Amino acid sequence: MNVLEIKSLSKKFGEFIAVDNMSLSVREGEIFGFLGANGAGKSTTINMVSSLLRPTSGEILIMQRDIARERRHAKLNLGIVPQELAIYEDMTAYENVSFFAGLYGLRGSVLKERVEEALEFVGLGDKAKSFPKNFSGGMKRRLNIACAIAHKPKLIIMDEPTVGIDPQSRNYILASVRKLNESGCTIIYTSHYMEEVEEICSRIAIVDHGKIIAEGTKEQLKATITDVKEIRIELKTAKGTESEHLHGIPGVRKVLQEENVVLIHSDAAVDNLNPILKRLLAEGSEIRAVEEQEPNLETVFLTLTGRKLRD
């Protein structure tokens, strides 16, 4: 069964088309990666699914029922972990989760039980009486998740739940995502950390300029660019490097430079490593390391969109 279906969805802001006739389905039991650089239409789509924005045209179905006609049904079956923290600093952790769970109609002993379950699930059971203003960034993110899951929704949207936190908290949250999925939740996961998406998502869609431009498993997406190789060149220093001059070398498609690392996407069939190195050496660059890598999801994203995910 499809937990979420998006049919010919569009959203316009004046003359600007943010989402352009998008169709998409998310199957029950998936961790579905939804990727797009800033301005691609990802957040607008999520806001329409969560009923924060009204579509210009198209349909959205949650659990096979149209959210425009059955808003309460959609609300009860959907949990949202927003990118911006949605917690109250002057309320205890317990009060925060209780407040949000109460919005879904939970009352009395059921409410108490669900709140305690949610806090235990995110590792904050012993912090129930503590105030979020004293929490670390990772603890606040985990409380944000607890607020979204206490009513036990069938579909959870996690919009960059690990942004700005330490590696230990990130690992805890990723483990929690897996546990939620194993317990029967379907999850839509967005992130600007491609390694997270590679690690946990069973299927992925890439959105650009309001359209889905690629969709499939990691293996299926990587298979779309078998004609591309990735060359990573680490320089001793970035000073004086004119990496854009590499574009004139046969086979070179894209060149990116971040500090002292030059990343080149090239036609796999063209043997051009020596000309690339000669060009860099002629410019006075000192080369520390060279590596040809297998295409990964970051390569796929860059090849299809012309941008890095964090752009």
Secondary structure, DSSP 8 states (H G I E B T S, - for coil): -EEEEEEEEEEEETTEEEEEEEEEEEETT-EEEEE--TTSSHHHHHHHHTTSS--SEEEEEETTEETTT-HHHHHHHEEEE-SS----TTS-HHHHHHHHHHTTT--HHHHHHHHHHHHHHTT-GGGTTS-GGGS-HHHHHHHHHHHHHTT--SEEEEESTTTT--HHHHHHHHHHHHHHHHTT-EEEEE-S-HHHHHHH-SEEEEEETTEEEEEE-HHHHHHTTTTEEEEEEEES--TT--GGGGGGSTTEEEEEEETTEEEEEEETT---HHHHHHHHHHTT--EEEEEEE---HHHHHHHHHSS-TT-
